[in-house]
C-alpha cells in the first residue's frame, strides 16, 4: 500500500515519478478554527469568497424571484447564440486530445508513479465514475431526447417570416422519412452523450490525477496550472481558478438536481397523484439532500461507493427488463445502426461554424457542452480520486470509450423502445408527453408498468443522492486547499448549499434559470479546460522523460 502524505491524505508517488519541488505547503493558507463542537479547516480566501457569493446569490433569487427569472430567461439564449461556436470548437479539441493520448507513447505513463497499483477494481471504479458522471441525465433524457430528435427530424424544416429556421431538428432533418429520422435522431442523441462529454471529464480528471499523484501537488484545480503559472499558482491566479471551479460545480449540480426533482415529481404524480409544482419539487430536493447528508458523513467508501454500486445494479436490471420485454430485435439491431449513424453524422454534428440548425446547435448542443464543462471539476476530481494506479492509456480508454458505449446502449434501449412504440404500434403518448414524463409514458406501455416506473423513480432519487454526495466531497476538497480529509462539517455545509441553490433557481425561474447559470459558469471554465490540455501535455512529457 502506498505511503500517505498526512498533510493532504494523498498517497506519495510510488516508483519513478517527476515530483515538482515547490515551496508551497498544503494548508498554509488555511484557517483552522473551532465553532462549538465543529472543527473547520478552510482555505482563505477560496472558501470565504465562494461561500459568501453563493449565499448572496441564493438570497437574491429568493428575495426577487421575478427579476431573477427575467434575467436568467434572457441570459441563456444570449450566451448560447453568441458563443455556440466556441463551445462546439472547444469540445472537438478535447476529443482529439484524448484520442491522441491513447495512441501516443505518453499513454504509458502511470498515474501515481511507475510502481503504483489501482486502488479499486474495474467494477467498483466504473460504477463510481458512471453513477457520478451521468446518472440523472440518462434517466431524464434516455427516452425524451431520442424521441424529441426523431419527431423533429420527421417533421422536417420549418422557416419563419425572417427566413430563419424555427424547427428544432438536427442538421437538415429527414422530413417524412421514418428510417432516416430514427438514424438522425439517435445519432444526435449519442453525439450529446458519447465521446465529447466524456472527453471533457477525462481532461479534468487526468490533469488532477497527474499533478496530484505524480507531481505531489494538492488535489485541486489550480495544481494543473503549475506548468503555466509556476509558483504564482498559489496566489490570486490560483484562487480565481478554484473559485471558478466551485461556481461551475455548484451550478452544474444544481441544474441536475433540478432535472432530477422535476422528473421524480412527474413520476410520483403519474403513479400516486402527487401534485406537480415547485412546492413538491422543493420538498423533494430538501428530502433527498437530507439523505445525501447521511452518505456524506459516511465518506467515499461507505457512502458514494455503496450507493453507486446499488444504483448500477438497479439500472442494469431496468435496462435488461426493457430490452427483454420491449422490441428486442429492433433494439439490438438499432444499437449497431445507431453507432453507424453516429459515426456518419459526427463531422456535421460537431461542425462549429455555418450551422443553419440554430435551435438544435445552440439550444441543445451548446447548452449540453456548457453543462458537461460545468460538471467537469466535480466529475473530474471524483474520477481522479478513484483512478490512481491506472496508466494514462488505460484511464482514457475506460473513461472515454467504455462509458460512451454504455450511453449508446442505454439510449438505444430506452429511446429505441419509445420510437418503436410510435413507429410500429402508433402509440403517441410518449411523443406528446413533456420531457420529464416521457420515461414513465414509455414504461406504461410495457408489462409491470407500476413496478418499473417506481424503480425509475428510485433510480432518479439515488442518482440524485450520489451526485449531491460526490459534489460535496469535491467542492469541500477545493475549498479546503486540496485536503481530502477536511472536517466532515464542511462537506455538510456544501451539501446543504447545493440543495439551497437548486431550490433558489427553481423558484427564481425554473429550469430555464438553472440552465442559464450552467452556461454562464461553463463559459469561462471552457478556457480553463483548454489551458489544462496544454498543461497535461507538458506534465506528461516531463513524466515520460523522468521514467
C-alpha positions, 0 to 999 in steps of 0.5 A: 500500500502506498505511503500517505502524505498526512498533510493532504491524505494523498498517497506519495508517488510510488516508483519513478515519478517527476515530483515538482519541488515547490515551496508551497505547503498544503494548508498554509493558507488555511484557517483552522478554527473551532465553532462549538463542537465543529472543527473547520479547516478552510482555505482563505480566501477560496472558501470565504469568497465562494461561500459568501457569493453563493449565499448572496446569490441564493438570497437574491433569487429568493428575495426577487424571484421575478427579476431573477427569472427575467434575467436568467430567461434572457441570459441563456439564449444570449450566451448560447447564440453568441458563443455556440461556436466556441463551445462546439470548437472547444469540445472537438479539441478535447476529443482529439486530445484524448484520442491522441493520448491513447495512441501516443507513447505518453499513454504509458505513463502511470498515474501515481508513479511507475510502481503504483497499483489501482486502488479499486477494481474495474467494477467498483471504479466504473460504477463510481465514475458512471453513477457520478458522471451521468446518472440523472441525465440518462434517466431524464433524457434516455427516452425524451431526447431520442424521441424529441430528435426523431419527431423533429427530424420527421417533421422536417424544416420549418422557416419563419417570416425572417427566413430563419429556421424555427424547427428544432431538428438536427442538421437538415432533418429527414422530413417524412422519412421514418428510417432516416429520422430514427438514424438522425435522431439517435445519432444526435442523441449519442453525439450529446452523450458519447465521446465529447462529454466524456472527453471533457471529464477525462481532461479534468480528471487526468490533469488532477490525477497527474499533478496530484499523484505524480507531481505531489501537488494538492488535489485541486484545480489550480495544481494543473496550472503549475506548468503555466503559472509556476509558483504564482499558482498559489496566489490570486491566479490560483484562487480565481481558478478554484473559485471558478471551479466551485461556481461551475460545480455548484451550478452544474449540480444544481441544474441536475438536481433540478432535472432530477426533482422535476422528473421524480415529481412527474413520476410520483404524480403519474403513479400516486397523484402527487401534485406537480409544482415547485412546492413538491419539487422543493420538498423533494430536493430538501428530502433527498439532500437530507439523505445525501447528508447521511452518505456524506458523513459516511465518506467515499467508501461507505457512502458514494461507493455503496450507493453507486454500486446499488444504483448500477445494479438497479439500472442494469436490471431496468435496462435488461427488463426493457430490452427483454420485454420491449422490441428486442430485435429492433433494439439490438439491431438499432444499437449497431445502426445507431453507432453507424449513424453516429459515426456518419453524422459526427463531422456535421454534428460537431461542425462549429461554424455555418450551422443553419440548425440554430435551435438544435446547435445552440439550444441543445448542443451548446447548452449540453457542452456548457453543462458537461464543462460545468460538471467537469471539476466535480466529475473530474476530481471524483474520477481522479480520486478513484483512478490512481494506479491506472496508466494514462492509456488505460484511464482514457480508454475506460473513461472515454470509450467504455462509458460512451458505449454504455450511453449508446446502449442505454439510449438505444434501449430506452429511446429505441423502445419509445420510437418503436412504440410510435413507429410500429404500434402508433402509440403517441403518448410518449411523443406528446408527453413533456420531457420529464414524463416521457420515461414513465409514458414509455414504461406504461406501455410495457408489462409491470408498468407500476413496478418499473416506473417506481424503480425509475423513480428510485433510480432518479432519487439515488442518482440524485443522492450520489451526485449531491454526495460526490459534489460535496466531497469535491467542492469541500476538497477545493475549498479546503486547499486540496485536503481530502480529509477536511472536517466532515462539517464542511462537506455538510455545509456544501451539501446543504448549499447545493440543495439551497441553490437548486431550490433558489433557481427553481423558484427564481425561474425554473429550469430555464434559470438553472440552465442559464447559470450552467452556461454562464459558469461553463463559459469561462471554465471552457478556457480553463479546460483548454489551458489544462490540455496544454498543461497535461501535455507538458506534465506528461512529457516531463513524466515520460522523460523522468521514467 
